[in-house]
Amino acid sequence: MSSVTASSSPPVGEGTPRDHGLGPRAAVVLVFGSSAAVLVVEIVALRLLAPYLGLTLETSTMVIGIALTAIAVGSWLGGRIADMVSPRRLIGPSLGISGAVVALTPAVLRTTAEWAPALLMLIASLTILVPGALLSAVTPIVTKLRLTSLAETGTVVGRLSGVGTLGAIVGTVLTGFVLVSRLPVSGILVGLGTLLVAGSALAEWRTRGWSGTPALTLVVVAGGLATTGAPGGCDAETKYHCARVVADPDRDGGRTLVLDGVRHSYVDLEDPTFLEFTYVRAIAAVVDATFPQGEPLTAHHLGGGGLTLPRYLAATRPGTRSLVSEIDSGVVRIDREQLGLRSAAGIDVRVEDGRLGLRRVDTGSRDLVVGDAFGGVSVPWHLTTLEAMTDVRRVLDEDGLYVANLIDHGELAFARAEAATLSESFEHVALVGRPADIGLDPTATSAGGNLVLLASDRPVDPGATQKALDARGTGWKVATGDDLTSWIGDARPLTDDYAPVDQLLQPSAPRSSR
């Protein structure tokens, strides 16, 4: 009769050499750190790609999908390979190679985006997939090392799975709330790469196995140096943008605010009435045609940038009070430190989301609302919907005016949908743009670009608006009534429940200007 009791379960991996000596604390540190690193890479990759692909739903979906693929592939292969070779020999290479790739990522992605944009998606996928898979392999490798009997399988697997999930949470929160707001994304990745290679060196020292640390250290150093000389450099990396201020060689006071490679705003520090961009001149013309010359206004601006229009209103309509909702505190800091914003200018800038800012504005308290938060590669969709327009209409007085700058190309599907949305929200709507873009010159091909929509519950005077546009030399025309209805076509209004702006918007290939 057998004397084996129920508690004498056979050891895992019986018949094969077993690795000993990886303590529970070391296991927790490895799983926690590698899982956190995967999420740091994922979030920072979104920041690196935003200037080239837009911070859109599609870009986010792609990056998340690649990261999840990396986690799945790494977990599966890591566990399988750990059953075939000594798991201890795998930890160092997994950490070290992933660290080298992570450190090279900023320079590689920015160089590819500038010099070989057709390869950007492939290179971006590899810079997420390779380190993500290697780091995700650490958990099954460590699990293999910690399992010594079947009796503790559930405890070990459950504990390490929980630790890995906690690491992912900490990596997400730390990156989103702390690292990105305090460090440039390139610094985050080079720093993370350094930590991973250091972890690889420690694992190598303990196992006295793999000896690739010196070479990987050189790769990390090269990555850091290459980042400083890579294209797409910034004067400042804000929470949302790679920002630069460029002096105009032809105007002493001229400054251009460049966000994510796009000329976002032009400011003349000495003459705020000078308006460089055509769409800004068009908005100024619309405002001047709607309200008596020199009359002070109470305005709310959704999106700030370089604050060109608030400065113009303060200069041409003394006593004007402009409240600006700008979500990026870094851009506001640039306005104050490099673009000459003064608190006495009648401009109150609040760091806040535009739609949330609207909710805090009193009903009927604004003569003018300006929407200029829409970029050429991405759009804050929640500012485009019927529900958002309900808030805009609420804060306007009975003769108030809403003016929105849009950027679209191709079939202008997003611009048409937004025009349909405004037509549902306001009694009177007009469209201002190049004749070919707004359907007034059927012989010309639409090039796309900036368009300006204006909406009010009082009639819009197309004659006065056209005269003001001509006086500013914009070359733009006004479409109203049947012309506008025909241009909108069957475009569907946007709502909080249905706003596929990332799919409707078609960005232009060049990103040099607005």
NORVEN-V307997 format. One record per residue. N is the residue number from 1. RES is the residue in one small letter. D_FIRST is the distance of its C-alpha to the first C-alpha in Angstrom with 1 decimal. Layout:
# NORVEN-V307997
n->[N/N]
res->[RES/RES]
d_first->[D_FIRST/D_FIRST]
This chain:
# NORVEN-V307997
n->[1/2/3/4/5/6/7/8/9/10/11/12/13/14/15/16/17/18/19/20/21/22/23/24/25/26/27/28/29/30/31/32/33/34/35/36/37/38/39/40/41/42/43/44/45/46/47/48/49/50/51/52/53/54/55/56/57/58/59/60/61/62/63/64/65/66/67/68/69/70/71/72/73/74/75/76/77/78/79/80/81/82/83/84/85/86/87/88/89/90/91/92/93/94/95/96/97/98/99/100/101/102/103/104/105/106/107/108/109/110/111/112/113/114/115/116/117/118/119/120/121/122/123/124/125/126/127/128/129/130/131/132/133/134/135/136/137/138/139/140/141/142/143/144/145/146/147/148/149/150/151/152/153/154/155/156/157/158/159/160/161/162/163/164/165/166/167/168/169/170/171/172/173/174/175/176/177/178/179/180/181/182/183/184/185/186/187/188/189/190/191/192/193/194/195/196/197/198/199/200/201/202/203/204/205/206/207/208/209/210/211/212/213/214/215/216/217/218/219/220/221/222/223/224/225/226/227/228/229/230/231/232/233/234/235/236/237/238/239/240/241/242/243/244/245/246/247/248/249/250/251/252/253/254/255/256/257/258/259/260/261/262/263/264/265/266/267/268/269/270/271/272/273/274/275/276/277/278/279/280/281/282/283/284/285/286/287/288/289/290/291/292/293/294/295/296/297/298/299/300/301/302/303/304/305/306/307/308/309/310/311/312/313/314/315/316/317/318/319/320/321/322/323/324/325/326/327/328/329/330/331/332/333/334/335/336/337/338/339/340/341/342/343/344/345/346/347/348/349/350/351/352/353/354/355/356/357/358/359/360/361/362/363/364/365/366/367/368/369/370/371/372/373/374/375/376/377/378/379/380/381/382/383/384/385/386/387/388/389/390/391/392/393/394/395/396/397/398/399/400/401/402/403/404/405/406/407/408/409/410/411/412/413/414/415/416/417/418/419/420/421/422/423/424/425/426/427/428/429/430/431/432/433/434/435/436/437/438/439/440/441/442/443/444/445/446/447/448/449/450/451/452/453/454/455/456/457/458/459/460/461/462/463/464/465/466/467/468/469/470/471/472/473/474/475/476/477/478/479/480/481/482/483/484/485/486/487/488/489/490/491/492/493/494/495/496/497/498/499/500/501/502/503/504/505/506/507/508/509/510/511/512/513/514]
res->[m/s/s/v/t/a/s/s/s/p/p/v/g/e/g/t/p/r/d/h/g/l/g/p/r/a/a/v/v/l/v/f/g/s/s/a/a/v/l/v/v/e/i/v/a/l/r/l/l/a/p/y/l/g/l/t/l/e/t/s/t/m/v/i/g/i/a/l/t/a/i/a/v/g/s/w/l/g/g/r/i/a/d/m/v/s/p/r/r/l/i/g/p/s/l/g/i/s/g/a/v/v/a/l/t/p/a/v/l/r/t/t/a/e/w/a/p/a/l/l/m/l/i/a/s/l/t/i/l/v/p/g/a/l/l/s/a/v/t/p/i/v/t/k/l/r/l/t/s/l/a/e/t/g/t/v/v/g/r/l/s/g/v/g/t/l/g/a/i/v/g/t/v/l/t/g/f/v/l/v/s/r/l/p/v/s/g/i/l/v/g/l/g/t/l/l/v/a/g/s/a/l/a/e/w/r/t/r/g/w/s/g/t/p/a/l/t/l/v/v/v/a/g/g/l/a/t/t/g/a/p/g/g/c/d/a/e/t/k/y/h/c/a/r/v/v/a/d/p/d/r/d/g/g/r/t/l/v/l/d/g/v/r/h/s/y/v/d/l/e/d/p/t/f/l/e/f/t/y/v/r/a/i/a/a/v/v/d/a/t/f/p/q/g/e/p/l/t/a/h/h/l/g/g/g/g/l/t/l/p/r/y/l/a/a/t/r/p/g/t/r/s/l/v/s/e/i/d/s/g/v/v/r/i/d/r/e/q/l/g/l/r/s/a/a/g/i/d/v/r/v/e/d/g/r/l/g/l/r/r/v/d/t/g/s/r/d/l/v/v/g/d/a/f/g/g/v/s/v/p/w/h/l/t/t/l/e/a/m/t/d/v/r/r/v/l/d/e/d/g/l/y/v/a/n/l/i/d/h/g/e/l/a/f/a/r/a/e/a/a/t/l/s/e/s/f/e/h/v/a/l/v/g/r/p/a/d/i/g/l/d/p/t/a/t/s/a/g/g/n/l/v/l/l/a/s/d/r/p/v/d/p/g/a/t/q/k/a/l/d/a/r/g/t/g/w/k/v/a/t/g/d/d/l/t/s/w/i/g/d/a/r/p/l/t/d/d/y/a/p/v/d/q/l/l/q/p/s/a/p/r/s/s/r]
d_first->[0.0/3.8/6.5/9.2/11.5/14.2/16.8/15.8/17.8/18.8/22.3/25.2/26.6/23.7/25.1/28.6/30.6/30.6/33.8/33.7/36.4/37.9/38.2/38.3/42.1/42.8/40.8/42.7/46.0/45.4/44.3/47.0/49.8/49.1/48.9/52.1/53.8/53.2/55.1/57.9/58.5/58.6/61.1/63.3/63.3/65.0/67.7/68.3/68.6/70.8/74.1/73.6/71.6/72.5/70.3/69.6/66.8/66.4/66.1/63.6/61.6/61.6/60.5/57.7/56.5/56.4/54.6/51.9/51.6/51.2/48.4/46.6/47.0/46.2/43.0/41.7/42.7/41.7/38.2/38.1/39.6/37.4/34.4/36.3/37.9/37.5/38.4/40.3/42.8/43.7/44.8/48.0/49.4/48.7/50.6/53.3/54.3/54.3/56.5/59.0/59.3/59.8/62.5/64.3/64.2/67.5/69.6/68.1/68.4/71.9/73.1/71.7/73.2/76.7/76.8/74.4/73.9/72.6/69.5/68.9/66.2/64.2/64.5/63.7/60.6/59.4/60.1/57.9/55.2/54.5/54.1/52.4/49.8/49.2/49.0/46.7/44.3/43.7/41.6/38.8/39.1/38.7/35.8/34.0/34.6/33.4/30.1/27.3/24.3/23.8/23.5/27.2/28.6/30.5/32.0/33.2/34.6/36.2/37.8/39.2/40.4/42.2/43.7/45.0/46.6/48.2/49.5/51.1/52.7/54.1/55.3/57.1/58.8/59.7/61.3/63.2/64.4/64.8/64.7/67.0/69.6/69.8/69.1/70.3/67.6/68.0/67.4/64.2/62.8/63.9/62.5/59.2/59.1/59.7/56.9/54.4/55.6/55.3/51.7/51.1/52.6/50.3/47.2/48.6/49.2/45.7/44.0/46.7/46.3/48.8/52.4/54.6/55.8/59.3/60.1/58.9/60.9/64.0/63.3/63.1/66.3/67.9/66.8/68.4/71.6/71.7/71.4/74.6/76.5/74.9/77.1/77.0/77.4/78.2/80.4/77.9/74.6/74.6/71.9/72.9/75.1/76.0/79.6/82.7/86.3/88.8/92.5/95.1/97.4/100.2/100.2/100.0/98.2/96.0/92.3/89.6/86.2/83.6/80.2/77.5/80.2/82.4/85.9/85.2/88.3/91.7/93.5/96.9/96.9/100.7/101.4/98.9/101.1/100.4/97.8/96.4/94.0/95.5/93.1/94.0/97.6/96.9/95.2/98.2/100.6/98.9/98.9/102.5/103.5/101.8/103.0/106.5/107.1/106.3/104.8/101.9/98.6/95.4/92.7/88.9/87.3/83.8/82.9/84.9/84.6/87.7/89.5/92.4/93.4/93.2/95.4/97.8/98.2/98.7/101.5/103.2/102.8/103.2/101.4/98.6/95.2/92.2/88.6/86.1/82.4/80.8/77.0/76.9/77.8/78.1/80.9/82.7/82.4/84.0/86.8/87.6/87.3/88.6/90.4/92.6/91.5/93.2/92.5/96.2/96.2/95.4/91.9/88.9/85.6/82.4/79.0/77.3/76.2/79.3/78.1/76.9/80.2/82.1/80.6/82.0/85.6/87.9/89.0/92.3/92.7/92.9/95.7/93.6/89.9/89.1/85.8/85.2/81.5/80.8/80.1/80.5/76.8/75.2/76.3/75.1/74.7/74.8/78.5/79.4/78.5/80.5/78.9/79.9/83.4/83.5/83.2/85.8/88.2/87.5/88.5/91.7/94.9/96.7/98.5/95.6/94.5/91.0/91.1/88.0/87.6/85.3/84.2/83.2/83.7/83.4/83.8/84.0/81.4/80.5/84.1/84.9/82.1/83.2/86.8/85.5/83.7/86.9/88.9/86.6/87.0/90.7/94.0/95.4/93.6/95.0/93.6/95.1/94.4/95.7/97.5/95.1/92.0/93.3/94.7/98.4/98.9/97.3/98.8/96.7/93.0/91.0/89.6/87.8/87.5/88.7/89.8/91.1/90.7/92.9/92.5/94.4/95.5/99.1/100.6/100.2/103.5/102.8/106.4/106.2/102.7/103.9/107.0/104.8/102.5/105.5/107.0/103.9/103.8/100.4/101.3/99.0/99.8/99.0/97.4/97.7/97.9/97.5/97.0/94.0/92.6/92.9/91.2/88.2/87.8/84.6/82.7/80.4/80.8/77.9/76.0/73.2/71.1/72.4/73.5/72.2/74.7/72.5/72.6/76.3/77.6/78.5/79.0/81.6/80.7/83.0/81.9/85.0/86.8/87.0]
